[in-house]
Amino acid sequence: MYNKVEIISYKHNGDLHRVWQYGYIVRETSDMLVLVNDRANVIDGDGRRWRTKEPAVCYFFKDYWFNIICMMRNHSVYYYCNLSSPYVKDEEGVKYIDYDLDVKVFPSGDKLVLDRDEFDFNKLDLKYPADLIVIIEKNLKLLLNRIDEGLVPFSLGTVLNDYNLYKAQKKQMEKRLERAKD
């Protein structure tokens, strides 16, 4: 386990959107990939570089058109959900296409749909096909229902378990590296 990968997002036209260096795979099922990054280096498509401020547990799905970033901040979890293509994983990393719409979920449970204007602009500018627009809107509804129902990963216990799994795997890897030095 403990695989280090880049997370790479693109826009619909194939342009690079953003790269996170690095995420660590902590769990993988037949339909979901769970990664953790901790103060990751980020490179935007325009070349701007920055660093995330806190650890995040990231959930990517094979069958849903969204991914969910759970940011560990001030003893709480803030969720940032991206409407996106299902992920693919190859030798370069974990990849997906970003489809503009985002949902932010606060520890209180309040949620906010973001970037509707960007989605409306890009569906014309980048020529999103009609069937794709239907898929994105349908998955936005699925995501909002998932949030309301507290399904994975919208429960603190799930996120903390996956974060603790990462910490245990990291500690185990550090011990192996230390033993290898001896």
URBELPE-V248972 format. One record per residue. N is the residue number from 1. RES is the residue in three letters. SS is DSSP state (H for helix, E for strand, C for the rest). Layout:
<<N | RES | SS> <N | RES | SS>>
This chain:
<<1 | MET | C> <2 | TYR | C> <3 | ASN | E> <4 | LYS | E> <5 | VAL | E> <6 | GLU | E> <7 | ILE | E> <8 | ILE | E> <9 | SER | E> <10 | TYR | E> <11 | LYS | C> <12 | HIS | C> <13 | ASN | C> <14 | GLY | C> <15 | ASP | C> <16 | LEU | E> <17 | HIS | E> <18 | ARG | E> <19 | VAL | E> <20 | TRP | E> <21 | GLN | E> <22 | TYR | E> <23 | GLY | E> <24 | TYR | E> <25 | ILE | E> <26 | VAL | E> <27 | ARG | E> <28 | GLU | E> <29 | THR | C> <30 | SER | C> <31 | ASP | C> <32 | MET | E> <33 | LEU | E> <34 | VAL | E> <35 | LEU | E> <36 | VAL | E> <37 | ASN | E> <38 | ASP | E> <39 | ARG | C> <40 | ALA | C> <41 | ASN | E> <42 | VAL | E> <43 | ILE | E> <44 | ASP | E> <45 | GLY | C> <46 | ASP | C> <47 | GLY | C> <48 | ARG | C> <49 | ARG | E> <50 | TRP | E> <51 | ARG | E> <52 | THR | C> <53 | LYS | C> <54 | GLU | C> <55 | PRO | E> <56 | ALA | E> <57 | VAL | E> <58 | CYS | E> <59 | TYR | E> <60 | PHE | E> <61 | PHE | E> <62 | LYS | C> <63 | ASP | C> <64 | TYR | C> <65 | TRP | C> <66 | PHE | E> <67 | ASN | E> <68 | ILE | E> <69 | ILE | E> <70 | CYS | E> <71 | MET | E> <72 | MET | E> <73 | ARG | E> <74 | ASN | C> <75 | HIS | C> <76 | SER | E> <77 | VAL | E> <78 | TYR | E> <79 | TYR | E> <80 | TYR | E> <81 | CYS | E> <82 | ASN | E> <83 | LEU | E> <84 | SER | E> <85 | SER | C> <86 | PRO | C> <87 | TYR | C> <88 | VAL | E> <89 | LYS | E> <90 | ASP | E> <91 | GLU | C> <92 | GLU | C> <93 | GLY | E> <94 | VAL | E> <95 | LYS | E> <96 | TYR | E> <97 | ILE | E> <98 | ASP | E> <99 | TYR | E> <100 | ASP | E> <101 | LEU | E> <102 | ASP | E> <103 | VAL | E> <104 | LYS | E> <105 | VAL | E> <106 | PHE | C> <107 | PRO | C> <108 | SER | C> <109 | GLY | C> <110 | ASP | C> <111 | LYS | E> <112 | LEU | E> <113 | VAL | E> <114 | LEU | E> <115 | ASP | C> <116 | ARG | H> <117 | ASP | H> <118 | GLU | H> <119 | PHE | H> <120 | ASP | H> <121 | PHE | H> <122 | ASN | H> <123 | LYS | H> <124 | LEU | H> <125 | ASP | H> <126 | LEU | C> <127 | LYS | C> <128 | TYR | C> <129 | PRO | C> <130 | ALA | H> <131 | ASP | H> <132 | LEU | H> <133 | ILE | H> <134 | VAL | H> <135 | ILE | H> <136 | ILE | H> <137 | GLU | H> <138 | LYS | H> <139 | ASN | H> <140 | LEU | H> <141 | LYS | H> <142 | LEU | H> <143 | LEU | H> <144 | LEU | H> <145 | ASN | H> <146 | ARG | H> <147 | ILE | H> <148 | ASP | H> <149 | GLU | H> <150 | GLY | C> <151 | LEU | C> <152 | VAL | C> <153 | PRO | C> <154 | PHE | C> <155 | SER | C> <156 | LEU | H> <157 | GLY | H> <158 | THR | H> <159 | VAL | H> <160 | LEU | H> <161 | ASN | H> <162 | ASP | H> <163 | TYR | H> <164 | ASN | H> <165 | LEU | H> <166 | TYR | H> <167 | LYS | H> <168 | ALA | H> <169 | GLN | H> <170 | LYS | H> <171 | LYS | H> <172 | GLN | H> <173 | MET | H> <174 | GLU | H> <175 | LYS | H> <176 | ARG | H> <177 | LEU | H> <178 | GLU | H> <179 | ARG | H> <180 | ALA | H> <181 | LYS | H> <182 | ASP | C>>
